[in-house]
Structure formats: C-alpha cells, structure tokens
C-alpha cells in the first residue's frame, strides 16, 4: 500500500529539503513509522517521550483533519497524508 | 425570541452630545458584527475628503456579539477608523478585558466623533456616560494611566487608552488596554488627535444575548472541545514565543531590513531561550490559553525590564530588524512600546529601515543625535523608541513611518522602505511564503500578517488545498484566507482559537447571541466575510487607492532573498501582475481592482457602486 506523506516546511529543513515521502502501511501510524525509519531525525520532532504525537502536530488524510487519534486511521493505496504544525503564528 | 442586534453609543467630543441607538436588523443580517459593523459604519459616516487626524475622522470601538460570555476566546474587540498611516481603511484588533466590559454595559459599538477642547477621557457605566478632564494622566504612560483610572473609578474598571505616542500623533501609535494593543494602522494617533486619552468603562458582569439557554449549551460544548485540542494545549504552553524557531529554519525570518531570511545565530533567540526568562502568563477575558507570556530580564543593562511579551512579531521587531540576538533588549523594547503606546511591528520595521539608511550614508550621526545605528547594536534601538514616542530629534522623522520618511529624505531611500500602502511589513518574508506575501499586498489595511494568514505556506496546512510556498499561482488561497479571517472577525473570535476544533459551533453561537438563525448556515457566514472584504475595498477605492497600491515593496520583487542555510535562496516575488489579474478576476473585480456592479449586487452592496464605478 503506497501512501505519500507531505512534509511541512520546518521538517523539510532537516531532511535535505524533501517535500514528499513515499511510505507503506495500513494505517496513518504505520505510514508515519515507515517515514521515521527512512528519516530517523524526524522521530523526536513528531513524537514526545511517550511515543505520542507532539501537541499541535496535525495530520490530514486527503485534506481532512484526522483529529482525534489520527495514527489509528486506516489508509488505502494512493492516499495522501499531510503533516502540519498549525500551532503557532502571531 | 427577540433579536439583539447590538447597541451603539455615540459621543461627540466637540459638542459634548451623547446618544444611543440600536443597530438596524438589516445591517446585523448583512454584517453580523465586529469588523463587519466597523466597516459598515465607517463607510457610511467617514467621507473621502476626511483627513485622518482631523476632527472629522471618527473612531469606532467595536466588541463582538459573543464578548463577555462564558464562551472562550471570543471577547476581543476592534478599532476601525481611517488610518493616518495609509489613508485607507484601518482595522486593529485588541485583546484583554475591554471587549467584555463593553458588552457588560450593553454597548457593541462606541463611536467617537469630533475633538475635545482639552485632554479628556470618556467614562462609561451602565447608566451614565461622561466626558471628564484627563489632565492628571496626559503625558503618562499606559501603565500609570490605567492604574490612575482604577484608583478613580474602582477595580471593576477597564480602559482603552493611549500613551505619549498617541498624544504626539505618532502615525503608528497604538490603543492599549491592559498590556494588549490595537497596534496597527495608527489608531492611537487618531485617538490622540481628538484630545482623548482613554475610553474607560466601569461595569459588573452582565449578559446581553438573545437566547441564553441555547447559547450556554453551545458554549459548554465549545469549552469541552477546546480544552482537548492539541493546538490549544500547545498555544497554552508557548503562545507565539517559538514561531521564530520555524521561520528561521525555513528562511522567512526577515533580517537587516528584509535582506536575509535567516538570522545568524538564531538559536540564541529560540522559544526555549525566552522561556528561561518567563515569569508568568496572561490572557484575555474568558480564555484559558493565557498565551501572553510574561518575561523579566534578570541581568545586564536591561535588568528589571518586564513585559507581557514579546510575542512572535515583537520578538522579530526587536531582533531580526536590526540583527540583534539580545532577548533582553527585545523584552525591554517590547515593554517600552506597550508603555508608550506604539505598534511594535511598525516601530521595529521603521528602526530597521533607519539602520539601513545609516549604513548607506543616507542619514548620519549628525541626524541621529549621535546614535550609531549599526546593525547588531541594540542600545540605539531602545533609545530610538523613546525618541519616536515624543518626536524628539530623529524621532520626529521616524514617527512618520517608512513611506513618509522615504518621501521626505528622497535620495533613493524609497527602495529600503518596506511597506504596503504605508503600513510596514511584519515578520514573514514574502519571498519564502508567497501567499502570505500576496496577502500583505492585497490586504485592505496594508501589510498585515493577520489579514489572511497563510498557514498553508508556513505550517503546511492542506486546507482548502496544500500549497508550494514558492509558487505564486495562489490567488485562490489568498482569497480563502482573507475571507475566512473576515468572517471570524465579524464575531471577533481569536484567530488562534478559531483553529481549535470548534468552528462548527461558531455560527450557532452567533445565532443564539443575536437571535438571527440564518447565521447557522456556514455558506451565509462565508458570504458575509466576502461582503465585508468588498466593502473595505470599496472604502479604499473611494479614497483613490487601487491596483497601483497592491504591489509588494521593490526589494521584495527584485532583490533575491538570502536564506543562508535554509531553502529558498534567491527567491523573489516576480509575478505580481499575473497574480493581481487572477486575484481580481476570482474576486469579481475589474482589471483595476474595482468591485464590479455584478459583484456588488451579489453581495447586497449595490448602493456602493455609484461611489466607485464612475
């Protein structure tokens, strides 16, 4: 199952500018885990010490916000995930 | 159920006449409240020949229909007027308690007309309105001023006031309430031009909504949703004190008057560093986020400086603009601006401009009263803030804002003046976040980050669609963000809180507060936002603004951005005409950016057409 994860600008900066990453998995959580295997530097940026998504990290599946509990949501081939840090501004 | 469209309090400082009226239901249906009411009353009452700092200009303080209730993060308020900085529509949003206090007295709009013969303040209670002598606080800073009002009128008193900057007609003076400001567009100068030090309200809590039972049900639901939202929790923890971590990392933190998008050594000014000096937090009425983070400087030349803030924009205004990495200086500068009643964004941007003029030899030490405006040095910045507020020495020139400074100096200085329509750019470089940039270009008030904030470009938000932040084919996104903001500001809900999961309740809360059921329809609300935006545009067109005023500064369009270690090196904003053609077309405006008759008719604004389609 091939799922594309779109990376927010601030995380692109630490993975050599990659904007999209192709992943495999049956759920959003498995896809994110696959991405972290490819880019371990993302792990502390996405998860807190309890392996939960960091506060303020939003995950969208095909443009729809998957809050709450986004990691358990099922995905299908060709889906697009967007990660966004819509937490700040000002 | 009866409707509650809001009450208007009208005070003429020239004649002393005070009157009240009710907002007609037709206006309530079309404009909802808040910013919608602000632009509607301004359009109808302030004529194109009105000089912004003249007796003819009017000041509209507008609370939202939800303010002062148990719903959270909905008690902000707005100042609308004609801006002395831009000559265009001005809207500036403020927090703290004042919006709630307005609603406790059952006034939603306070209209201030004329000019007082001597320094005065307006004191409002539930059953009286008085214009009183402000001699005791004229010349005082905003802290002293507000304390004095409490000493005179009791602890249930809140004020919206100006500091010395407003009294001295600094064109970017702010209106201040508690430690929050209606910062942008020079609303404080308009208040000062009326010899008005403050509007002061003494009131006890009271609820004025059409359907309290329904309202409280929705409000409880809102509270439950909000407190569990991750965005809320993060905002509670950080406020906006770590946005610079992101903007530096992605190369859009403007440095040295918008020459670089990343500050060398930016790790010294990240949120975690500010946190080391944090001593508390403050919030607006009925908002548990308490996003105002309070800092105290504990050592060095700024020891003792203490401020609610700086938040992100002010952090940038007093670091990136002059390439200083002193957190302590930024706290001191922020405190000064709040005390003196200055907009931090225009102040910081203007000072960065002055530093570049000094670097280029366009102003010299003899012009600056001996100050050496050398990038990296923060002491001159702090000195300049004090001079600006009282128009002392070079402060008199800097108090005019970048556009007028460049016109007065000439000598080619205009290429370093970083503004749109006269309003100085804020803390996101347009070359690395292009829909944010085009929002600056087309925002009714000039370069304002909050007018259509691009969470798509900056944070990767994929709604209504994902963007490539370097792509300029983004007119649809800019319009979406601007209209969405206008819709939210009709209820004057907090821009941050609007993202905390309860947006489906917004219309229901409005409907229960007003007793106007049609607000429950999201498409109706969206159209109202579009209507507000178009009326603001019509106001500006009537003033003589148009397509020529919708361009970003020359530097942004022609000089490549230098991003150091971040992506985006060499970017410019180089397709302005293509963008404007598409933006105007999607908005239903002519090639010159004028709303067409058909568009105005669609929005129930046909009466405006005669003013702008001549």
Interface residues (C-beta under 8 A of the other chain):
Chain A: X6 X7 X8 X9 X10 X12 X13 X14 X17 X19 X53 X55 X56 X57 X58 X60 X63 X65 X67 X68 X82 X83 X84 X85 X86 X87 X88 X89 X90
Chain B: X228 X229 X230 X231 X233 X234 X235 X237 X238 X239 X240 X242 X243 X245 X246 X249 X250 X311 X312 X313 X453 X455 X457 X458 X459 X460 X461 X462 X463 X464 X465 X466 X468 X469 X495 X496 X499 X501 X566 X567
